[in-house]
Every structure is written in structure tokens, then in C-alpha cells.
Amino acid sequence: MTYIIVLNYRNSKDTIECLDSLYHLRDKDYKIVVVDNASNDGSEEQILAWEKKRQKDFVYLQSGANRGYAGGNNVGIRYALQQADMKYVWILNNDTVVDSEALGSLIKYMDENPRVGVCGSKLVYEWDRTRLQGYGCKINQAFAITRMVMNEAEIPDIDYVCGAAMFVRREFIEKIGLLSEEYFLYYEEPDWALRAKGQFSMGCAKESIVYHKEGASIGASNSNKGEKSFFSDYFMVRSRILFTKKFSPHFLPLVYIGLLWTMINRIRRGKADRIMMIIKLMLGIRDSRLEPKC
């Protein structure tokens, strides 16, 4: 049995579109778990009203606070682990729409590759289904920067699976543990992969297609300009520093050099208000207005 976890935060419209696509999956051996991160915007009522109208059955869990990506998904993962029939967990961003064959392709791949702990799908942009987003991700630990893998030939060398769609083996979670909640947003996926290094590998079932709107649930970008919001920028920098301190502190000077270049780019883009935010994070000073309250 696959437990599909969809995390909602103030975006019931996308969540419902994601759920609609899940009910068209060819493989029916799954259970949907919707987790809400204390949206307080009517999301719960809208999602449950959709369930009643469509007469579809799923588990609805309330996290009680905005726990970020890892914290919210971990609520669903813990529930899934309590179910004796759980073999896989499929973590999906709520701003995704899945192809009807996506789940079956993932199960087939994982059954044929028992050493793979986390498997991704072929991510395609929902707003232009002719454009590939990627097959997985690579990370340069020296600068703690990441990139999407765009070439099928690179799939065997991916470092981690993009958090928009992660298909995870039960044994992986039991041995490696849950997603790390210290980041709140970003870098949870490479953290998971590095913690599993030498025990499990990462994979991608390229026949499994997931369409991704990218960033809708957290205000990560402007749909016209592709620019990060202040909120997204803050946690991207915060998590980049935290990830480096945790796994490769000897590279911290290089990451700071990279952040200087980031500041130059922000000035060039007219985002000079973010310079002080980046400097404070480099000094270990966090913004209490943005930090999670849970």
C-alpha cells in the first residue's frame, strides 16, 4: 500500500486540483493523507467540502501550526508508519498534478531497484507541459548550490530527489529517520540523502510524470518574472547556511563568498532591501518575524 501525503498551507485550490488528479491514478492501491499546516483561511472547510461532494475518502490531519515543509509532511509520515500495510510513502507538493500512470511506474521502479530509498518522477512544468523541470538534483557542497538534472544520462548520478515528488521506501524512513525539521523550508531533501549515503541510493522513474506549478504554496516566485519572494529568499539563505554548517563546515567561507555574489545580484535586480537580511543570517541573526512559531 502507498500512502500519498499532500501538505496544504493556505492553498486549497491547488490542493484540490492535486487530489482530483490522484483519483485518476490507474494503480488504486493507495491511501491519501492530507495534512494542513494550520492554514486558518478556510482551507479545511473547502477541502472537506470537496471530499463530501466527490464522495472520496481520505485521511485529513491538522498539524496545529505552520510547521514548514518537513514538519507538516512528518505528521503524515508518522501516520503512515503506524499503518501495517504501508510499503511506500509518496510525498507530493500540493501544487502538483500527476499523470494517471505515475504511481504504477514508481512502484515498478522501486520493486526492481531494492537499494533505492527515494525515487523521483520526471517533473514537467504544469504551465507549459512541453518544458522539462528535471529528473532529480545535484548539489555542489563547496558552495551549497543545487541544480536540476535535465539529461536522462545523468539520472544514475543524481544526489537527491526534488521535494515536489518523493517516493520513499518504508525501510528508508525506519533506518534514516524523518525529514529534518530544523530547516523549515529548503535543503530537507539533500539532508535526507546525505544522511542515507552508503545505505540507500537515489533514483528516478522517468516514465512517472508529475506536472509541477512550482512555488505556489509558499510564494516562492513571481509567475511573470521568476523572482523569489522575501520569505522564500530568507529561508533559502538560512537553510543553505544551516546545511553547510551541518555537513561541511569547512566549506562555510566559500558559501559566504557565494552569498556575497547573491547580494550583488539582489542589488542588480532592485532588491537591495534583502542585503541586510542576508548579512544578518551570515552573522547568525534570524528574523523573529519570519521564524516558525511552533
N, C-alpha and C positions, 0 to 999 in steps of 0.2 A: 504494500500500500504506500502511495506517495501522499504526503501531507504538503499542500501548497499554501505557503504563507504570503499574504498580501498585507502590507503595512499601510495604513491610511493616516494622513495628518492634514486636516482641513482641505481635502480634495476628493470629496465623494464622487464627483463627476467622473474623474479618471478611474477611480477605484471600481465604479460600477461598469465602466467600459471594459476594464480588465476582467471583471467577473463574467461579463457577458461572453467574452472570448473563451474563457476557461470551460464554460458549459458546452462548447462546441468541440472540445477535445475528443479525438477518436478513442483514445485509451481512457476508460472510465474507472480505473482502479485508483481513485484518488479521493481525498477529503480536503475541502478548502477551509483554511483558518484565516479569518480577517482580524487583524489587530489594529485597534485605534489608539493613537498616542494622545488621548485627551484633547481632541480637536476643539470641542466647545463651539462649534459653528453649525450645528445641526447635522453633521456628518452621520452620526449614529442613527438618527431618525430616518435619514434618507436611505442609508444602506439597508436598514432593517425593513423599510417600506418596500424597497426593491425586492428583497427576499420574499416578502409576503405576496407581492404582486406576481412575481415569477414562479412562486411556489418551489423555490430552490432551497436546499438545505445546506447550511454551512455553520461552522462554529464561529461565534463572534466573541472576541476578548477585548476588554478595556484595560489598557496598561496603567491608567491612573495618572499619568504625567507625560509630558513630551520627553521621551527617553532617547530620542535620536534614532538613527538607523539601527545600530546594534542592539540597544536596549529594547526597542519595540519588537524587532524580529526575534530577539531571545525569548520574549514572552510566548511567541508562537512555537519556537523550537522546544522550549521546556514542555509545553503542552504535548507536542508531537512525541517527544521522548517517553512520555507517560503511557503512550498507546503501544500495546504489544505488537500490533500489526504494522507499525511504521518501519519501512525499509529505507525510504528516501524522504528528504525534505527538499522542496523546491521553493526557494526564496525569490519572489518576484517583486520588483518595484510596481507600485500601483499605476505608474504611467507607462505600462507595457500592455501590448495586445499580442496574444500568442497564436501561432498557426495551429490548425487542428491536429497536425501530426507531430507537434513539438515535443509533447510528453513521451509519446511512444519511441521517438528517436533517441531521447535521453536515456530511457530505461534500457534500450537495446545496447547503447554505447557502454553504459556502466556495467551491464551484465557481461559484456565482452572484455572489459578492461578493469578487473578487480582491484588493481593497485591505484586507480584514480579515485581520489577522495572527493574532489569538487569538479563538476563538469559545467561548462558554459554552453550557450547556444550561439548560433550565428545571429548577431544583433544587427538589425536594419532600422534605419530611421523611419518612424511612423509617418512623418510629414513628407517624406519622399521615399517610397518603397523601392526605388531603384538605387538608393545610396546605402552602402555598407557602413555600419558604425565600427564593427570589428568582431574578431573571433576570440579575443582574450586580451590580456595585458602583459606588458613588460615593465619592469621598474629598474631604473638606474639608481642604485643605492648610494652612490657617491654624492648625488645631488638630490636624491629622494624625489625624482620626477618620473612620471609614468607616461606610457603611450599605448594606444590600441594597436593590436596586431591586425594588419589588413591583408596579409598574404597567407593563403592556406598552407604554404610550405613551412611557415613559422609556427603553426599550431603546436607541434610537439615541444616547442621551446617556450611556451607561454609561462610566465612567472605566477600569474594568478588569474582568477575568473572575475569578470566585471560584476559588481554587486546588483546590477539591474536584473540579472537572471542567474542564480547559482543553484545547481542541482547537487545536493550533498548526501553522501552515503551516511547511514546511521553510525557505522563504526568510526567514521572520521570524527563525528561530533563526540562520541563517547571517549575517544582517545585524546583528541586535541583540545576539546572543550568548546564552549560557546564563543560567539563573536565578542571581541574585546570592546567593552563599553566606555573605555577611557577616551575614545576619540570623539564620540557623539556623531560626527559626520566625517566621511572620507578616511581612507587608509585602513579601514577594517579588513578589507579583502586581502591586501598583501600581508597584513599582520597575521591573518589566519593561515595563509600559505607558508609564510616563513616559520611559523610555529610547527607546521606539519612537515617541514623539509626533512627528507630522509625516511619518512614514514609513509607518506602518500604523495602522489603526483597530481598535477592539474591537467584537465582535458577540455576538449570542446567537441560536441556533437554537431558538426557543421550542417547536417540535414535538419536539425532542430532550429526553427526560425522564430525569433521573437522580435516584434516591432517595438521600438523604444521612442518615446516622445522626448526623453532626456531632460531632467531637471525640473519638471513641472511641479513636483511635490514640495520642493524646498526653495523655489525661486532662484535656481542656480544660474539661470541665464535669461537674457532678453531674446525673445524669439526672432527679433529682427536683426540684432547686432551680435548675438552670441556672447554677450558680456556677462560676467559673473556679478551677482548681487553682492552688496556689502556683507550680508550674512554668510553667503557661500564663500566669499573671499576670506573672511575671518577664520572659518573652520578649515578651509583648505590649508592656510598657512599654519594654523595652530596644530593640525594633525600631522602636517609634514615635519614640523619640528619634533613633535612628540614621537613619531615613528622613528626618526633618526636617533634620538636620544635612547630609545628602547633597543634598537637592533644594531646600530652602527654609530655610536657617539664619536668615534674618531673622524667621521665624515662631517661633523657638525660645522666646522669652518667653511667647507665647500658649500653646504646648504645655505649658510648665511650669505656667502658670495652670490649664490643663485637668487636669494631674496633681494639683494641689492639691485640686481637686474630686474626683478619683478617690480620694485619700486619705481625704477626708471620707466618701465612700460606703463605703469599706472599714471605717471605724470603725463606721458605722451598721449594717453587716452583721456585725459581730463579728469582723472580720478585721484587727484592729489590728496583728497580727504582720507585716503586709505594708508598714506605713508606712515602716519603716527601709529595707526593700528598695527602695522607690520613691525615697526620698531619696538613697540611695547611687547609684542609677542616674542620677539627675539630676546628681549630682556626678561622674559618670563612673567610679564604682567598681562593678566587676562581681563577682559571687559565683563564686568559683573552683569551688565545689561543683556549680554548675549549668552552667557554661560547657562547651562541647563539648571533648572531649579529642583530637579528630582534628586 
